[in-house]
Amino acid sequence: MRFLRRAAPPLLLSAASILVVFLVAEAVARAASVSVGTVQINRGVVRVSADPRLGFELRPDSFVSSEVDYRINADGFRGPALQPRRSGTRRVAVFGDSIVFGYWVAEGDAFPAQLGAILGPAAETLNLGVPGYNLDQEIENLRKRVDSLQPDAVVFGFCLNDLEGLLSFEYGLTQARRDARSGPRRALESLLSVSRFAAWIEYRLTERDARASFARSRNPFGGELYEATPQALDAHLAASFTALALVLKPRGIMGAIAIFPILGNKFENYPYRDLHSRIARAAQNAGLLSVDLLPCFSSYPFRDVRVDVVHPNPMGHRIAAHAAADALFDALLPGQKRPPALDRSCSSYRSGEFAAVRGY
């Protein structure tokens, strides 16, 4: 007992000193907006879904701050609260993965918001993107929401990895967190959820492995994207787009597929043109509008339009939104005057017009 009385003061002083150092480090990390990567973004806003066909989903009324703020509304998608339909407006629901969601870019700089900004006040756009979703999950997400959202048009932002199975990084992360029900791992998850400094330490310690496993040194795409034969890919695309059309057509909803390019190669040497053509052809055969974004992106050096090999920067999102708006406007808003934003070419943007962003 005497030993404990002697040891208690220095132990308490040490603990207090560690706590003060940690709090100072936390304050510095928040003030400096240190990068915590996609792990922390997903820790804040992604959860396991009760729907096994989705696997995971965005958590309603959640928020996380990384390089930018990510706000999930009460209906479970990024953006402001869903408002009642405004008279005389057309609602466009944009589905997709982390590109549509807008990794690394502010809410207003993401593809759906920029599409709405170009179309003007006669259109309302909703961001239904969920990081890590594949095409099957995106269609399931549409099925669950279409009748409550009542869109006039649906746009799918198609990433070239959207034909993969339920093997995304986000799915693995939600499963790992679900398994951390008690003990040290649960305590660590709780700390990482609230501490930017602790999340930064975790990010830096795991960055090399994460890059190797999930980013492959910023370029996960090389050579052929899929082991499947072209015929098998065509069959997969045909089945998926037919399923999508079967949701939209009976409800009188216009459907469009916006095909995003991979941003890891010089566009003059772009290796996936044939895959773009296959996606576009399958969409058209299913009665959907296809919008290949590659021609507009090809006007720029590929490094000027990206955060990383998959995700566009704000200018890249604007270029994509311009191309989509140009293709959609007359069908979506027949008889209306084309907006001034479409008076310029999609090849006329300059980096200085947009915010600089930082990714990994």
N, C-alpha and C positions, 0 to 999 in steps of 0.2 A: 504494500500500500504506500509506504514511504517512497518507493521507487516511482510509482505512478504519479505521486504528487510532484516529485522533482522533474519527471519527464513531461508532464502535461503542458507546462508553459511553453517550452521550446517547440513541442509538437504543434500546439495551437498557433504559435507564431509562424511556424513553417507552413501550416495549412493556410493561414491568412495571407501569407506572402504569395503562395501559389495562386490563391484565388484572385488577389490583386493583379498579379502578372497576367492571369488568364483574362480578366475583365479588361485590362488595358489592351491586350492583344485582340480581344473581340471588338473593342471600340475602333482600333486601328484598321482591322479587317473590314468593318462595315464602312468606315469613312473612306477607305481606299477602293471600295467596291471590288475586292479581290475576286478573281475567277474561281468559281466552284464547280463548273462543268455541268453537264446534263444530269449527272447523278442527283445533285441537289435540287435541280428543277423538278425532276420526276418525284423525288422524295416529298416535295411540297404539294404537288397537284395531281398525282396519279395514284389510283387505288385499284385493288382487285375488284373485278366486276362479278356480280351474281350471274350474269349471262355467260355461260361457258364458251359461246361462240365469239364473244368479245375478249374474254380473258382479263382485261383491265380496262379502265375508263378514267376520265378526268373526275376529280373530286369536287362536287358542287361547293360553292362559297369558299373556295380556297385561294390562297395567294402565296407567292414566293418571289423573292427578289434575287436575281443573279446579276448578269450584266445589264439586264433590263427587268422590269416588273412583269409578272405573269399573273393575271387576274382571271379566275374562273367564276362565272356567275352562278346563280342559283339553279339554272337549268343544265349546268355541267358542261359549258363550253366557254372558250376564251372570248372575253368581250364584256360590254356593259349588259345590264339586266335586259332581258327580252321584253320589249314593249308591245302593246297591242298594235295590230296592223294599222298603218296610217292610210287613210282614204286616198286612192289614186296612185299609190306606190306599188312597185313590184318587188317581191321578196326573193332574194337569191341566197340559197344555202350552199356553202362551199365546204365539201368534205375532202378529207385527205389525211396525210400523216404529219410529221414534224415540219415539213415544208409549209403546208397550209397553216398549221398551228403558229408557225413563225418563230422557230428556235433562233435566239440571238437578236431578234429585232423587236422593237417596241410594237405594241398592239396596233397602232395606227399605221405602221410601216409594213405589216404583213399583207400577203396577197389578197385576202378577202376585203380588208379595210381599204386597200388601195384600189381594188376593183370598184368598190362603192364610191370612192372619191372621184373616180373617172366617170362612172355612169351618171353621177349627179343625184340631186335630191329625189328624182323620180324612182330611184331604186334603193333598196335596203339590203345590205349583205350581212350574212351571219358566218362566223368562223367555227366550223364543226371539225376542224383538224384535231387529231389526237396523235401525239408522238408515238411512233412505232407500229401504227396500224398498217396492215396489208389490205389488199383490195377486198378480200372476203369480209374482214372486220368493218371496213368502211361501208360496204353494202348493208351489213347487219346494223350498223349505226344509223344508216338512213332508214331502214325498215322500222326501227324502234321510234324514230323521231318524226317521220314525214307527216303523220296526221296531226301532230301537235304543232309543228312549225308551219304547216300549210304554205310551202314555198311555191312560187310561180316558176322558178327554174332551179335546177340543181347543177352545180359544177363540181366535178371531181378533179382535184389536182393530182395527176398521176406521176408518181416517181417510178423510175425504172426498176426499183427493187420491190414494187408492190405485189408481185406475183409470188413472193416468198411465203413460207408457212408461218405458223405462230411461234417464231423463234427470235423475236426482236429483243434488243437489250432491255427495253422498258418492261416487257413481259417477265424476263428473268429477274429484274430488280423487284417487281411487285411480289413475285413468288418468294424471293429471298426474305423480303420484309414480312410477309405473311408467316413464314416459318419462324421468325424471331419473336416468339410469343412471350418468353420469360428469360430471366437470367441476365448475364453480362451483355449479350448481344442486344436484348431489348433495351437495356439502359443506354448502350452506345447509340442505338437508333434514335432514342429520345434526345440525346445530346446533339447528335448530328442534325436533327430536325430543327433545332432552335439556335444553334451556334454556327455563325458564319466562319469563325476561325477554325473550329473543329472540322467543319466540312471542307475547308481549304486544305487542312493537313491531310485529311483522307484523300482528297482529290490529288494532291501532289504525290502522295505515297503510292496511289494506284494508277497514276496517269500512264506510266509506261505499259503496264499490263492492259489497261483499257484501250490504249491506242493500238496495241498489237492484236487484241481480241476483236475490237469493234470498229476501229477506224483504220487499221492497217496503214499507219503513217499518213493519215489524212486522205488516202486514196484507196478505199475498199473495193473499187471497181477496176478491174483490169481483165483484158481478154473477154471471153464469153461470160455473160452475167449468169446464165442458167445452163445446167447440164442437160436439161430437157431438149428434145429435138424441136426444130421450128414448127413441125406439125403439132406437137404436144402443146407448145406455147400458144399456137393459134387456137387450138381447141379450148385451152384454159381461158383465153381472152374472150372467145365467143360465148362460152358458158357464163362467164362473169358478167359481161355486158348485156347478155340476154336477160339474166336475172335482174340486173339494174333496170333495164327497160320495162320489165314486167311490174316493177314497183311504180315507175313514173307514168307510163302511158295511160293506164286506166284512170289516173287522177288528173290527166291533162297537164302534167308538169314537163316542161322542156328540160332535156338533159344534155350536158356537154362534158367532154373529157379534155382537160388541158394537160398536155404532155410536157413535163419539165425535162430539160436535158441534164445529164451529169456534167458537173462543172470541174472536171479534173484533167481536161485535155484542151489543147488548142482547137478551136472550133473548125478550123480548116482541115484538121486531121480527126474529126469526131468519129469514133468507131461504131456508134450505135444507131446510125441512120436507118438501117433496115428494121431494127426493132421499133423505132418510132413509126415507120410505115405500117408495120403489122398492127400496132396498137390503134393507129388511126383507121385502118381498114376494118378492124373488128368493131370499133365504135360505130362507124358509118353503116356497117351491115346490120347492126342492132337498132338503127334509127336514131343514133345519138350524134350530136354535133362534135366533131373532133377539131381541136385547136392545137397544132404543133407549135410550141413556143421556140423551137430551135432556130427558125429563120430570124426572129427578132434578136435572140441572144447572140447569134453569129456575127452581129455587127460590132461586137465588143471584144476586147481581150478577156479571156475567161476569168482571170484573176480580179478584174475590175467589178465583177457582178456577183461575187461569192463571199461567204464567210468561210466555208469549207467545201469539200468536193460535192456535197449534196445540197447544202443550204444556201440560198441566195442572200445577199445583203439587201439593204433597203432599195438600192437602185435595181438589183435583180428582181425583187418583188414588184417594183413599179413596171419594169419591162414586161414581166409576165402578165400583170394586170392590164396593161395597155393592149397587149395582143388579144387577151380574152375579151376585153370590153369591145374592141374593134369587131371581133367575130360575133359577139352576142347582141350588140345594141339594137340593130334593126329588127331582129326577131323578138327581142324582149320588150322593146319599147317602139312598136311600129308607129310610123307617122310623126314621131317626135324629132325635133331638131337635134342633130348629133352634138354632143357636148364639146366645148372649146378644147378640152384636154386631148381630144382625138384629132385636133387640127394639125398637130405635130406628128412626126414619124416616130415609131417605136425605136428607131436607131439614133434619135437626137438627144438622148439624155446624157448628162455629164455628172461625174462623181461628186463635184462640189455642190450639187443640188440636194444631196442626201446626207443624213447623219452617218458618221463613221461608226462601225460596230466592231466588237472584239468577240471572238468565239473561244475555242479551246485555249 
